[in-house]
Each structure stands twice: as C-alpha cells, then as structure tokens.
Amino acid sequence: MNYGICSNGSRDTGYETAVKTAQILSGLGAVPVFETGMDKTCPKLKEVPGVVFADFSKTDLKAIISIGGDGTFLSKVAKYRDLDTEFVGINLGSIGFLNEIMSESIEKDLAQLVSGDYDTIDRTQLLCEVFNKDGNLKGTSVCLNDIIIVRGAKPHITTLVLSIDGQIIERFRGDGLVVSTATGSSAYSLSAGGPILMPNMKDIIVTPICSHTLNGYTYVATSESEIRIGLEEIESAPLICPDGRDFVDLESYDYVVIRRYDKVLKTVCLKKDGFFSNVRKKIVQRGYFYENR
C-alpha cells in the first residue's frame, strides 16, 4: 500500500519526523510516497529503502499523512481533497484537533494504520461562493473547518445580513460571523461561544463574533440549508477567510452563499476513547503547551 507523506518543514525540524515516518512505513511493508521535489528538499529521504517521489494525483494512495499542526493538515486537504483517499495527521503543533497521531506514539499508531485496524470519519465540507451586487461570481472555495467573515484592518463594526434558506434571520452588527462544519465546531466557532458537534454530524453552525446587540445567538442549520450573508454599503471592507486562507476582496453589496459541498472528506480515527473526552484533553493540553514553551 502507498502512503503519501507531507511534512511542514517549519514544524518538522530537518524533516526528522518525515524520515522516521518513512522508515517505519517501509519496515511495515508499506510504500512511503513523497511529493515530487522532496528528494532535493530532504536528501536523507533517498536513503530510506522503498521511498518513492511522485505526483500524488497520479498515484494510488491509501492515505495522505500530514506532519505538522492543524494548519498543515488543512493546507494538505485544500491541495488534495479531490483525491479518493483518506487523511491522517501526525501532530507537531500545539493541539492538533485534526491530528490522530502523537509523536510519542508514532510507531504504534503507524502500525495500527497499516494494519487497517481503525475507523474512518466522513466529514462534511462547505462550498463558499462570493457574488457581487450584480450577481456575478467573484470566487469559489471549499473548506473543511469554517468560513469566517470578520472586520478588516480598521476596528469598525461590521454589518451583515444573515439569511438561512431564504429567510432573513437578523441584521447582524459586530466583529463578524463564523460559518462552520462539525469539524470546525471546536475551532474559532467554539472560541466565539458556539456548540461542539461530533465530527460525523452534517449540520452547519453560524456563530456571531462579538455581537454588538443584546442577542448573540448561534444558529444550527441542517445539512441541506443554504446560508446567505449579505453586505451593505461598507466603509472598511471585512475579510473572508475559508479555513484561514486568503480569498476574494469584499466590496459593498457583495453577498456570500454557503452550502454543503457534495463530497465528504474521509479522515482516519485510530483512537477508541470518546470524542468529547478527547476534545477536553486537547483543550487542557493547549494550556500546558503555551505555559511550558
């Protein structure tokens, strides 16, 4: 079986974890596959028996292994989401909500991965489209975690008109809105006061950021719902970020349409402990990580 390996060099010093991962997979009879060009970036990889350097899109991969933090994981999903493969992460970040494998248990976890003794989670993704006032499409993006519309460089209140399934819900005033999947419910949405959903749920969450009203309600829509967020005339343009990435520039009277993407993302689940127990552990670990840096 072929396993694609992507490592974030700013997290994986000297690509040591990438080399170790390749060695372990090779020893288990699997084929470690790295992106074309990694042989020049990390010459040590050429010394590992069985390593292949290839275009992932032209290779039959059982899974893609991301080495880094959640940001690395999301960037590799953005690059390879349309491949028919599973994703799993080795955590070198602060928490790694999306990463199943910890560096201290890498040998055991990779052996479990290669043995096939794991579950998969079908994670909902969101399709985001931005239109101008004339209804012309300005940009399209797909995300796994969330789409954030938040005030820009100037600290002005942002006014956004929120509609769900054609019904105007509210004329929101505040710092912005987070529209998230169940996967993203433990990210920015949680920090803004939103609920935590189990990762296989298909609902869409809309959470206000610093609402400047007396009602700062979170809305949970169905997987078939269409979320529309309209801008009025703006003095300072808010930003729109799908999974933390740069996107189009927003202008007065633009509107954003968000709905469920037609493909799920399959992620590997190695751990047998409960989801909510795991979330609690990771949030506690965040405190330890920053206190002991």
Phi and psi in degrees as GROMACS dihedral restraints (atoms count N, CA, C in turn):
[ dihedral_restraints ]
;  ai    aj    ak    al  type     phi  dphi    fc
    3     4     5     6     1   -97.4    20    10
    4     5     6     7     1   134.6    20    10
    6     7     8     9     1  -125.0    20    10
    7     8     9    10     1   118.4    20    10
    9    10    11    12     1   -75.9    20    10
   10    11    12    13     1   136.8    20    10
   12    13    14    15     1  -123.0    20    10
   13    14    15    16     1   125.5    20    10
   15    16    17    18     1  -124.5    20    10
   16    17    18    19     1   124.9    20    10
   18    19    20    21     1  -123.4    20    10
   19    20    21    22     1   139.5    20    10
   21    22    23    24     1   -88.7    20    10
   22    23    24    25     1   108.2    20    10
   24    25    26    27     1   -61.9    20    10
   25    26    27    28     1   -23.8    20    10
   27    28    29    30     1   -76.2    20    10
   28    29    30    31     1   -19.9    20    10
   30    31    32    33     1   -99.7    20    10
   31    32    33    34     1   -39.5    20    10
   33    34    35    36     1   -96.4    20    10
   34    35    36    37     1    86.7    20    10
   36    37    38    39     1   -58.5    20    10
   37    38    39    40     1   122.4    20    10
   39    40    41    42     1    64.5    20    10
   40    41    42    43     1    13.0    20    10
   42    43    44    45     1    55.5    20    10
   43    44    45    46     1    34.2    20    10
   45    46    47    48     1   -63.9    20    10
   46    47    48    49     1   -41.7    20    10
   48    49    50    51     1   -69.1    20    10
   49    50    51    52     1   -35.0    20    10
   51    52    53    54     1   -62.8    20    10
   52    53    54    55     1   -44.3    20    10
   54    55    56    57     1   -63.9    20    10
   55    56    57    58     1   -44.8    20    10
   57    58    59    60     1   -62.0    20    10
   58    59    60    61     1   -42.5    20    10
   60    61    62    63     1   -60.3    20    10
   61    62    63    64     1   -44.5    20    10
   63    64    65    66     1   -62.5    20    10
   64    65    66    67     1   -41.5    20    10
   66    67    68    69     1   -63.6    20    10
   67    68    69    70     1   -42.7    20    10
   69    70    71    72     1   -65.8    20    10
   70    71    72    73     1   -47.4    20    10
   72    73    74    75     1   -61.5    20    10
   73    74    75    76     1   -42.4    20    10
   75    76    77    78     1   -61.7    20    10
   76    77    78    79     1   -41.5    20    10
   78    79    80    81     1   -65.5    20    10
   79    80    81    82     1   -23.6    20    10
   81    82    83    84     1   -90.0    20    10
   82    83    84    85     1     3.2    20    10
   84    85    86    87     1    87.0    20    10
   85    86    87    88     1     8.1    20    10
   87    88    89    90     1   -94.6    20    10
   88    89    90    91     1   167.8    20    10
   90    91    92    93     1  -108.4    20    10
   91    92    93    94     1   114.0    20    10
   93    94    95    96     1   -79.1    20    10
   94    95    96    97     1   126.7    20    10
   96    97    98    99     1  -119.0    20    10
   97    98    99   100     1   126.5    20    10
   99   100   101   102     1  -112.1    20    10
  100   101   102   103     1   156.1    20    10
  102   103   104   105     1   -62.4    20    10
  103   104   105   106     1   146.1    20    10
  105   106   107   108     1   -53.5    20    10
  106   107   108   109     1   131.2    20    10
  108   109   110   111     1   103.1    20    10
  109   110   111   112     1   -16.9    20    10
  111   112   113   114     1   -67.9    20    10
  112   113   114   115     1   -21.7    20    10
  114   115   116   117     1   -64.7    20    10
  115   116   117   118     1   -29.1    20    10
  117   118   119   120     1   -86.1    20    10
  118   119   120   121     1   -36.3    20    10
  120   121   122   123     1   -67.1    20    10
  121   122   123   124     1   -40.2    20    10
  123   124   125   126     1  -134.4    20    10
  124   125   126   127     1    85.8    20    10
  126   127   128   129     1   -58.2    20    10
  127   128   129   130     1   -24.4    20    10
  129   130   131   132     1   -58.4    20    10
  130   131   132   133     1   -28.2    20    10
  132   133   134   135     1   -63.7    20    10
  133   134   135   136     1   -26.9    20    10
  135   136   137   138     1   -69.2    20    10
  136   137   138   139     1   -15.9    20    10
  138   139   140   141     1   -85.2    20    10
  139   140   141   142     1   -11.6    20    10
  141   142   143   144     1   -84.0    20    10
  142   143   144   145     1   126.0    20    10
  144   145   146   147     1   -59.8    20    10
  145   146   147   148     1   134.4    20    10
  147   148   149   150     1    84.0    20    10
  148   149   150   151     1    -1.5    20    10
  150   151   152   153     1   -68.5    20    10
  151   152   153   154     1   138.9    20    10
  153   154   155   156     1  -121.3    20    10
  154   155   156   157     1   142.0    20    10
  156   157   158   159     1  -115.1    20    10
  157   158   159   160     1   118.7    20    10
  159   160   161   162     1  -156.1    20    10
  160   161   162   163     1   166.9    20    10
  162   163   164   165     1   -76.6    20    10
  163   164   165   166     1   117.3    20    10
  165   166   167   168     1   -57.1    20    10
  166   167   168   169     1   -36.2    20    10
  168   169   170   171     1   -67.5    20    10
  169   170   171   172     1   -14.8    20    10
  171   172   173   174     1  -113.2    20    10
  172   173   174   175     1    16.2    20    10
  174   175   176   177     1  -125.5    20    10
  175   176   177   178     1   138.7    20    10
  177   178   179   180     1   -80.7    20    10
  178   179   180   181     1   103.1    20    10
  180   181   182   183     1  -106.6    20    10
  181   182   183   184     1   133.2    20    10
  183   184   185   186     1   -71.8    20    10
  184   185   186   187     1   -38.8    20    10
  186   187   188   189     1  -158.6    20    10
  187   188   189   190     1   158.2    20    10
  189   190   191   192     1  -108.4    20    10
  190   191   192   193     1   126.8    20    10
  192   193   194   195     1  -103.7    20    10
  193   194   195   196     1   118.0    20    10
  195   196   197   198     1   -97.4    20    10
  196   197   198   199     1   131.1    20    10
  198   199   200   201     1  -114.2    20    10
  199   200   201   202     1   115.3    20    10
  201   202   203   204     1   153.3    20    10
  202   203   204   205     1  -145.1    20    10
  204   205   206   207     1  -103.4    20    10
  205   206   207   208     1  -167.6    20    10
  207   208   209   210     1   -63.1    20    10
  208   209   210   211     1   -34.5    20    10
  210   211   212   213     1   -62.8    20    10
  211   212   213   214     1   -39.9    20    10
  213   214   215   216     1   -62.9    20    10
  214   215   216   217     1   -44.5    20    10
  216   217   218   219     1   -58.2    20    10
  217   218   219   220     1   -48.3    20    10
  219   220   221   222     1   -64.5    20    10
  220   221   222   223     1   -36.1    20    10
  222   223   224   225     1   -67.8    20    10
  223   224   225   226     1   -35.9    20    10
  225   226   227   228     1   -74.3    20    10
  226   227   228   229     1   -33.8    20    10
  228   229   230   231     1   -63.0    20    10
  229   230   231   232     1   -43.5    20    10
  231   232   233   234     1   -60.4    20    10
  232   233   234   235     1   -35.5    20    10
  234   235   236   237     1   -79.4    20    10
  235   236   237   238     1   -35.2    20    10
  237   238   239   240     1  -123.6    20    10
  238   239   240   241     1    15.9    20    10
  240   241   242   243     1   -60.7    20    10
  241   242   243   244     1   -25.8    20    10
  243   244   245   246     1   -85.9    20    10
  244   245   246   247     1    -1.4    20    10
  246   247   248   249     1   -78.9    20    10
  247   248   249   250     1   146.9    20    10
  249   250   251   252     1   -84.4    20    10
  250   251   252   253     1    76.3    20    10
  252   253   254   255     1  -149.5    20    10
  253   254   255   256     1   170.7    20    10
  255   256   257   258     1   -98.3    20    10
  256   257   258   259     1   161.5    20    10
  258   259   260   261     1  -124.5    20    10
  259   260   261   262     1   141.8    20    10
  261   262   263   264     1  -147.8    20    10
  262   263   264   265     1   148.2    20    10
  264   265   266   267     1  -120.2    20    10
  265   266   267   268     1   146.4    20    10
  267   268   269   270     1  -103.2    20    10
  268   269   270   271     1   121.2    20    10
  270   271   272   273     1   -84.3    20    10
  271   272   273   274     1   120.6    20    10
  273   274   275   276     1  -123.1    20    10
  274   275   276   277     1    13.3    20    10
  276   277   278   279     1   -98.4    20    10
  277   278   279   280     1  -163.3    20    10
  279   280   281   282     1   -75.7    20    10
  280   281   282   283     1   -40.6    20    10
  282   283   284   285     1  -127.3    20    10
  283   284   285   286     1   -58.8    20    10
  285   286   287   288     1    77.0    20    10
  286   287   288   289     1    55.5    20    10
  288   289   290   291     1   -56.6    20    10
  289   290   291   292     1   -33.8    20    10
  291   292   293   294     1   -92.0    20    10
  292   293   294   295     1    -5.7    20    10
  294   295   296   297     1  -103.5    20    10
  295   296   297   298     1   123.0    20    10
  297   298   299   300     1   -83.3    20    10
  298   299   300   301     1   -28.9    20    10
  300   301   302   303     1  -102.7    20    10
  301   302   303   304     1   125.6    20    10
  303   304   305   306     1   -93.2    20    10
  304   305   306   307     1   147.8    20    10
  306   307   308   309     1   -60.6    20    10
  307   308   309   310     1   -29.9    20    10
  309   310   311   312     1   -76.1    20    10
  310   311   312   313     1   -14.2    20    10
  312   313   314   315     1  -123.5    20    10
  313   314   315   316     1    27.6    20    10
  315   316   317   318     1   -62.4    20    10
  316   317   318   319     1   -40.3    20    10
  318   319   320   321     1   -65.7    20    10
  319   320   321   322     1   -46.7    20    10
  321   322   323   324     1   -64.5    20    10
  322   323   324   325     1   -44.0    20    10
  324   325   326   327     1   -68.7    20    10
  325   326   327   328     1   -38.7    20    10
  327   328   329   330     1   -69.0    20    10
  328   329   330   331     1   -34.4    20    10
  330   331   332   333     1   -63.9    20    10
  331   332   333   334     1   -39.9    20    10
  333   334   335   336     1   -64.9    20    10
  334   335   336   337     1   -39.5    20    10
  336   337   338   339     1   -61.5    20    10
  337   338   339   340     1   -49.5    20    10
  339   340   341   342     1   -66.9    20    10
  340   341   342   343     1   -32.1    20    10
  342   343   344   345     1   -70.4    20    10
  343   344   345   346     1   -18.9    20    10
  345   346   347   348     1    83.4    20    10
  346   347   348   349     1     9.2    20    10
  348   349   350   351     1   -86.2    20    10
  349   350   351   352     1    71.8    20    10
  351   352   353   354     1  -158.6    20    10
  352   353   354   355     1   166.0    20    10
  354   355   356   357     1  -101.6    20    10
  355   356   357   358     1   164.4    20    10
  357   358   359   360     1  -119.9    20    10
  358   359   360   361     1   148.4    20    10
  360   361   362   363     1  -112.9    20    10
  361   362   363   364     1   126.1    20    10
  363   364   365   366     1   -87.4    20    10
  364   365   366   367     1   108.1    20    10
  366   367   368   369     1  -100.3    20    10
  367   368   369   370     1   130.4    20    10
  369   370   371   372     1   -67.4    20    10
  370   371   372   373     1   141.4    20    10
  372   373   374   375     1  -118.8    20    10
  373   374   375   376     1   160.7    20    10
  375   376   377   378     1  -116.0    20    10
  376   377   378   379     1   140.8    20    10
  378   379   380   381     1  -101.4    20    10
  379   380   381   382     1   127.3    20    10
  381   382   383   384     1  -118.9    20    10
  382   383   384   385     1   127.2    20    10
  384   385   386   387     1  -125.2    20    10
  385   386   387   388     1   137.2    20    10
  387   388   389   390     1  -114.9    20    10
  388   389   390   391     1   129.8    20    10
  390   391   392   393     1  -120.1    20    10
  391   392   393   394     1   151.1    20    10
  393   394   395   396     1   -87.5    20    10
  394   395   396   397     1  -178.7    20    10
  396   397   398   399     1   -63.6    20    10
  397   398   399   400     1   -20.5    20    10
  399   400   401   402     1   -91.8    20    10
  400   401   402   403     1     2.8    20    10
  402   403   404   405     1    84.6    20    10
  403   404   405   406     1    11.5    20    10
  405   406   407   408     1   -85.3    20    10
  406   407   408   409     1   135.1    20    10
  408   409   410   411     1   -70.0    20    10
  409   410   411   412     1   126.1    20    10
  411   412   413   414     1   -98.2    20    10
  412   413   414   415     1   -28.3    20    10
  414   415   416   417     1  -176.8    20    10
  415   416   417   418     1   154.9    20    10
  417   418   419   420     1  -132.2    20    10
  418   419   420   421     1   140.2    20    10
  420   421   422   423     1  -147.9    20    10
  421   422   423   424     1   154.3    20    10
  423   424   425   426     1  -120.2    20    10
  424   425   426   427     1   139.9    20    10
  426   427   428   429     1  -139.0    20    10
  427   428   429   430     1   155.9    20    10
  429   430   431   432     1   -96.7    20    10
  430   431   432   433     1   -38.4    20    10
  432   433   434   435     1   -91.1    20    10
  433   434   435   436     1   -68.6    20    10
  435   436   437   438     1  -164.4    20    10
  436   437   438   439     1   163.8    20    10
  438   439   440   441     1  -116.7    20    10
  439   440   441   442     1   125.1    20    10
  441   442   443   444     1  -113.9    20    10
  442   443   444   445     1   127.8    20    10
  444   445   446   447     1  -114.1    20    10
  445   446   447   448     1   113.3    20    10
  447   448   449   450     1  -138.7    20    10
  448   449   450   451     1   151.6    20    10
  450   451   452   453     1   -54.0    20    10
  451   452   453   454     1   149.0    20    10
  453   454   455   456     1   -88.1    20    10
  454   455   456   457     1  -139.5    20    10
  456   457   458   459     1   -65.6    20    10
  457   458   459   460     1   -32.4    20    10
  459   460   461   462     1   -96.3    20    10
  460   461   462   463     1   142.1    20    10
  462   463   464   465     1   -79.3    20    10
  463   464   465   466     1    52.5    20    10
  465   466   467   468     1   -93.3    20    10
  466   467   468   469     1   147.6    20    10
  468   469   470   471     1   -64.0    20    10
  469   470   471   472     1   137.4    20    10
  471   472   473   474     1   -98.8    20    10
  472   473   474   475     1   133.3    20    10
  474   475   476   477     1  -107.1    20    10
  475   476   477   478     1   122.8    20    10
  477   478   479   480     1  -131.6    20    10
  478   479   480   481     1   134.4    20    10
  480   481   482   483     1   -97.8    20    10
  481   482   483   484     1   114.5    20    10
  483   484   485   486     1   -98.9    20    10
  484   485   486   487     1   127.3    20    10
  486   487   488   489     1  -127.8    20    10
  487   488   489   490     1   143.4    20    10
  489   490   491   492     1  -127.6    20    10
  490   491   492   493     1   123.0    20    10
  492   493   494   495     1    53.5    20    10
  493   494   495   496     1    42.0    20    10
  495   496   497   498     1    82.4    20    10
  496   497   498   499     1    -4.0    20    10
  498   499   500   501     1  -103.1    20    10
  499   500   501   502     1   123.6    20    10
  501   502   503   504     1   -68.9    20    10
  502   503   504   505     1   123.2    20    10
  504   505   506   507     1   -91.8    20    10
  505   506   507   508     1   -48.8    20    10
  507   508   509   510     1  -166.2    20    10
  508   509   510   511     1   159.2    20    10
  510   511   512   513     1   -98.6    20    10
  511   512   513   514     1    96.1    20    10
  513   514   515   516     1   -80.8    20    10
  514   515   516   517     1   137.1    20    10
  516   517   518   519     1  -128.1    20    10
  517   518   519   520     1   127.8    20    10
  519   520   521   522     1   166.1    20    10
  520   521   522   523     1  -153.0    20    10
  522   523   524   525     1   -82.0    20    10
  523   524   525   526     1   -23.8    20    10
  525   526   527   528     1   154.0    20    10
  526   527   528   529     1  -167.8    20    10
  528   529   530   531     1  -133.9    20    10
  529   530   531   532     1   146.4    20    10
  531   532   533   534     1  -114.2    20    10
  532   533   534   535     1   124.0    20    10
  534   535   536   537     1  -109.7    20    10
  535   536   537   538     1   115.2    20    10
  537   538   539   540     1  -130.2    20    10
  538   539   540   541     1   158.3    20    10
  540   541   542   543     1   -85.0    20    10
  541   542   543   544     1   178.0    20    10
  543   544   545   546     1   -61.4    20    10
  544   545   546   547     1   -37.6    20    10
  546   547   548   549     1   -59.3    20    10
  547   548   549   550     1   -43.8    20    10
  549   550   551   552     1   -79.5    20    10
  550   551   552   553     1    -1.9    20    10
  552   553   554   555     1   -66.5    20    10
  553   554   555   556     1   -20.1    20    10
  555   556   557   558     1   -97.6    20    10
  556   557   558   559     1    11.2    20    10
  558   559   560   561     1  -107.3    20    10
  559   560   561   562     1  -126.2    20    10
  561   562   563   564     1   -59.3    20    10
  562   563   564   565     1   -38.6    20    10
  564   565   566   567     1   -57.1    20    10
  565   566   567   568     1   -42.2    20    10
  567   568   569   570     1   -63.3    20    10
  568   569   570   571     1   -43.2    20    10
  570   571   572   573     1   -62.3    20    10
  571   572   573   574     1   -30.2    20    10
  573   574   575   576     1   -86.9    20    10
  574   575   576   577     1     3.0    20    10
  576   577   578   579     1   100.9    20    10
  577   578   579   580     1    11.8    20    10
  579   580   581   582     1   -79.8    20    10
  580   581   582   583     1   168.0    20    10
  582   583   584   585     1   -80.2    20    10
  583   584   585   586     1   159.2    20    10
  585   586   587   588     1   -96.6    20    10
  586   587   588   589     1   125.2    20    10
  588   589   590   591     1  -108.5    20    10
  589   590   591   592     1   149.6    20    10
  591   592   593   594     1   -67.7    20    10
  592   593   594   595     1   143.9    20    10
  594   595   596   597     1   -64.4    20    10
  595   596   597   598     1   -19.6    20    10
  597   598   599   600     1   -89.9    20    10
  598   599   600   601     1     1.7    20    10
  600   601   602   603     1   -75.8    20    10
  601   602   603   604     1   152.4    20    10
  603   604   605   606     1  -106.3    20    10
  604   605   606   607     1    -1.2    20    10
  606   607   608   609     1   -67.0    20    10
  607   608   609   610     1   159.6    20    10
  609   610   611   612     1  -115.0    20    10
  610   611   612   613     1   130.1    20    10
  612   613   614   615     1  -106.2    20    10
  613   614   615   616     1   135.7    20    10
  615   616   617   618     1  -119.5    20    10
  616   617   618   619     1   114.0    20    10
  618   619   620   621     1  -120.0    20    10
  619   620   621   622     1   127.7    20    10
  621   622   623   624     1   -74.5    20    10
  622   623   624   625     1   148.5    20    10
  624   625   626   627     1  -109.5    20    10
  625   626   627   628     1   114.1    20    10
  627   628   629   630     1    50.3    20    10
  628   629   630   631     1    61.2    20    10
  630   631   632   633     1   -63.8    20    10
  631   632   633   634     1   130.3    20    10
  633   634   635   636     1   -97.7    20    10
  634   635   636   637     1    48.6    20    10
  636   637   638   639     1  -140.0    20    10
  637   638   639   640     1   177.4    20    10
  639   640   641   642     1   -87.7    20    10
  640   641   642   643     1    -2.9    20    10
  642   643   644   645     1  -126.8    20    10
  643   644   645   646     1   113.2    20    10
  645   646   647   648     1  -114.3    20    10
  646   647   648   649     1    55.2    20    10
  648   649   650   651     1   -75.9    20    10
  649   650   651   652     1   145.6    20    10
  651   652   653   654     1   -92.2    20    10
  652   653   654   655     1   140.2    20    10
  654   655   656   657     1  -113.0    20    10
  655   656   657   658     1   139.1    20    10
  657   658   659   660     1  -117.6    20    10
  658   659   660   661     1   116.8    20    10
  660   661   662   663     1  -105.1    20    10
  661   662   663   664     1   163.9    20    10
  663   664   665   666     1   -76.8    20    10
  664   665   666   667     1   169.8    20    10
  666   667   668   669     1   -67.4    20    10
  667   668   669   670     1   -18.4    20    10
  669   670   671   672     1   -95.6    20    10
  670   671   672   673     1    -0.2    20    10
  672   673   674   675     1   -75.1    20    10
  673   674   675   676     1   155.2    20    10
  675   676   677   678     1  -115.5    20    10
  676   677   678   679     1   123.4    20    10
  678   679   680   681     1   -98.5    20    10
  679   680   681   682     1   129.7    20    10
  681   682   683   684     1  -125.4    20    10
  682   683   684   685     1   131.0    20    10
  684   685   686   687     1  -125.3    20    10
  685   686   687   688     1   117.1    20    10
  687   688   689   690     1  -107.1    20    10
  688   689   690   691     1   144.3    20    10
  690   691   692   693     1   -98.8    20    10
  691   692   693   694     1   146.7    20    10
  693   694   695   696     1   -96.6    20    10
  694   695   696   697     1  -164.9    20    10
  696   697   698   699     1   -67.4    20    10
  697   698   699   700     1   129.9    20    10
  699   700   701   702     1  -118.2    20    10
  700   701   702   703     1   145.1    20    10
  702   703   704   705     1   -91.9    20    10
  703   704   705   706     1   -39.9    20    10
  705   706   707   708     1  -128.1    20    10
  706   707   708   709     1   120.3    20    10
  708   709   710   711     1   -69.4    20    10
  709   710   711   712     1   130.3    20    10
  711   712   713   714     1   -72.0    20    10
  712   713   714   715     1   166.8    20    10
  714   715   716   717     1  -101.8    20    10
  715   716   717   718     1   149.1    20    10
  717   718   719   720     1  -123.2    20    10
  718   719   720   721     1   126.2    20    10
  720   721   722   723     1  -133.0    20    10
  721   722   723   724     1   106.7    20    10
  723   724   725   726     1   -83.2    20    10
  724   725   726   727     1   119.3    20    10
  726   727   728   729     1    52.6    20    10
  727   728   729   730     1    37.1    20    10
  729   730   731   732     1    77.1    20    10
  730   731   732   733     1     5.4    20    10
  732   733   734   735     1   -93.3    20    10
  733   734   735   736     1   155.1    20    10
  735   736   737   738     1   -65.6    20    10
  736   737   738   739     1   146.8    20    10
  738   739   740   741     1  -140.0    20    10
  739   740   741   742     1  -150.2    20    10
  741   742   743   744     1   -77.6    20    10
  742   743   744   745     1   160.1    20    10
  744   745   746   747     1   -82.8    20    10
  745   746   747   748     1   130.6    20    10
  747   748   749   750     1   -87.7    20    10
  748   749   750   751     1   146.0    20    10
  750   751   752   753     1  -133.4    20    10
  751   752   753   754     1   169.1    20    10
  753   754   755   756     1   -53.5    20    10
  754   755   756   757     1   135.4    20    10
  756   757   758   759     1    69.5    20    10
  757   758   759   760     1    10.0    20    10
  759   760   761   762     1   -65.0    20    10
  760   761   762   763     1   159.7    20    10
  762   763   764   765     1  -141.5    20    10
  763   764   765   766     1   150.4    20    10
  765   766   767   768     1  -115.2    20    10
  766   767   768   769     1   131.0    20    10
  768   769   770   771     1  -115.7    20    10
  769   770   771   772     1   126.8    20    10
  771   772   773   774     1  -126.8    20    10
  772   773   774   775     1   131.1    20    10
  774   775   776   777     1  -147.7    20    10
  775   776   777   778     1   171.3    20    10
  777   778   779   780     1   -67.4    20    10
  778   779   780   781     1   134.0    20    10
  780   781   782   783     1   -72.9    20    10
  781   782   783   784     1   151.3    20    10
  783   784   785   786     1   -79.8    20    10
  784   785   786   787     1    -0.7    20    10
  786   787   788   789     1  -124.0    20    10
  787   788   789   790     1   139.0    20    10
  789   790   791   792     1   -87.0    20    10
  790   791   792   793     1   162.9    20    10
  792   793   794   795     1  -108.7    20    10
  793   794   795   796     1   126.7    20    10
  795   796   797   798     1   -92.0    20    10
  796   797   798   799     1   123.3    20    10
  798   799   800   801     1  -120.0    20    10
  799   800   801   802     1   150.5    20    10
  801   802   803   804     1   -80.9    20    10
  802   803   804   805     1   136.8    20    10
  804   805   806   807     1  -122.5    20    10
  805   806   807   808     1   103.7    20    10
  807   808   809   810     1   -90.4    20    10
  808   809   810   811     1   -30.4    20    10
  810   811   812   813     1   -80.5    20    10
  811   812   813   814     1   142.3    20    10
  813   814   815   816     1   -99.0    20    10
  814   815   816   817     1    -8.1    20    10
  816   817   818   819     1   -74.7    20    10
  817   818   819   820     1   160.2    20    10
  819   820   821   822     1   -65.9    20    10
  820   821   822   823     1   152.4    20    10
  822   823   824   825     1   -59.5    20    10
  823   824   825   826     1   -48.9    20    10
  825   826   827   828     1   -68.2    20    10
  826   827   828   829     1   -33.4    20    10
  828   829   830   831     1   -63.6    20    10
  829   830   831   832     1   -41.0    20    10
  831   832   833   834     1   -67.0    20    10
  832   833   834   835     1   -41.0    20    10
  834   835   836   837     1   -60.5    20    10
  835   836   837   838     1   -44.4    20    10
  837   838   839   840     1   -60.4    20    10
  838   839   840   841     1   -44.5    20    10
  840   841   842   843     1   -60.2    20    10
  841   842   843   844     1   -42.8    20    10
  843   844   845   846     1   -69.0    20    10
  844   845   846   847     1   -36.2    20    10
  846   847   848   849     1   -67.4    20    10
  847   848   849   850     1   -39.8    20    10
  849   850   851   852     1   -63.0    20    10
  850   851   852   853     1   -40.7    20    10
  852   853   854   855     1   -61.4    20    10
  853   854   855   856     1   -33.1    20    10
  855   856   857   858     1   -58.5    20    10
  856   857   858   859     1   -44.1    20    10
  858   859   860   861     1   -61.2    20    10
  859   860   861   862     1   -45.5    20    10
  861   862   863   864     1   -61.5    20    10
  862   863   864   865     1   -40.5    20    10
  864   865   866   867     1   -60.9    20    10
  865   866   867   868     1   -48.8    20    10
  867   868   869   870     1   -76.5    20    10
  868   869   870   871     1   -29.2    20    10
  870   871   872   873     1   -72.3    20    10
  871   872   873   874     1   -27.3    20    10
  873   874   875   876     1  -113.3    20    10
  874   875   876   877     1    19.7    20    10
